[in-house]
Amino acid sequence: MVMFEAQGVRQETMRRDVYPRHGMMAAANHDELAAQKYFLGLRAYANGRLMAQAVEACNDQIVPQMGERDPENGKDRAEVLRKAEQLPIFQNWGALLRASQELMWDYVADTVDRQLDELEDKFRSIENPAGSLTLHPQLPNPEYLALVDQHIQPGGYLHDAGGEDVRAGAIYDRGAVLYGLGRAGGLNDMRGHTLCAFIQDAFGEMKPKRILDLGCGVGHGTLALTDLFPEAEVHAIDIGGAMLRYAHARAESLGKPVHFHQQDARRTLFDNESFDMVTSEILFHESSRTAMPAILKEARRVLKPGGAMCNLEVPLRYKGMDMGSVVVRDWQNYYNAEPFWGSLGTVDLEKAMADAGFKRIVKGFQPRTNNFAGERGRLTRQDPSGGMLSHWLVFGGHKE
């Protein structure tokens, strides 16, 4: 088998099974692991050398033809992208990245489906849970999430066959490890630890007793909160039932007490002023322009006076970026089922927080860390333009 040069992929990930291990992670056999390692190399090659060449070609060949364009203007970006798509290097890069994404889900589904009965048995057999799970199967899916299968995961995050179904969560968990090229930390929780580092840096005086984590997925970031605040009662919501069953079983396998709820972040079922802190991790790049302000206002509603909302997002700030770098990211809108990717890159986060009623707003970039309690960098207000390999976008504010 030909292995593409996998620059940036942790080599231990290339040599053995994908390393985040817990009681619910679907383990790959020899052939499945070989296919997944092939994907790791393919994606690293597409996102490394080929993408750099696509950006350079766009800036050198397309931008001079089209004149000055505004990277924050959606129409300008779309016009440049349409032109860039005529370049052979751009076509090669895009086709390879799309194909690699489809391969990833196929390979992961093979692993999960072979063990799905066993995973569902583990969910069924939970006894004396440390946390809880509350589902509302009749809850309608938000229309903006039902538009696409997110990240082109077949069925998206919302697919739920009912009963003890955990398939969407199991596929997402193992797929997220591969998607991050092995950089996501020992339990795929690097983003959660980075969010916790932001909380320590910007809201270090807070000792929350009740925390609500919005859009928790399978709990990658949620469980880091239980480590930072071991005395707190942690609640987490998401819209997908199968994701939440898996999240609950995953947390229980790790002995982490989290109360998972199937709820819409725009309109939760919690009482006014019932939490000391509300958090989110990579939620808003999956949210529409109209959903984001509704979610922020809902977060403020459930916060107690003196509470805080703390968020971590993909580092997308289009202002000041070269057009080639912008359009390869906007490509995600059209071909990777990320329709709100461009919206996040241009929204004024500080204004959005202020419009929702938050005060003492903080926005910056947090260095990635795999262990918030260990050696790490500190919050900076300047965009390092290093992307998620080095920093993540963070923002938050207080309810006064």
Buried (B, 14 or more C-beta within 10 A) or exposed (E): EEEBEBEEBBEEBBEEBBBBEBEBBBEBEEEBBEBBBBBBBBBBBBBBBBBBBBBEBBBEBBBEEEEEBBBBEBEBBBBBBEBBBEBEBBEBBBEBBBEBBEBBBEBBBBBBBBBBEEBBEBBEEBEEBBBEBBBEEEBEBBEBBEEBBBBBBEBBBBBBEEEBBBBBBBBBBBBBBBBBBBBBBEBBBBBBBBBBBBBBBBBEEBEBEBBBBBBBBBBBBBBBBBBBBEEBBBBBBBBBBBBBBBBBBBBBBBEBBBBBBBBBBBEBEBEEBBBBBBBBBBBBBBBBEEBBBBBBBBBBBBBBEEBBBBBBBBBBBBEEBEBBBBBBBBBBBBBBBBBBBBBBBBBEBBEBBBEBBBEEBBBBBBBBBBBBEEEBBEBBEEBEEEBBEEBBBBBBBBBE
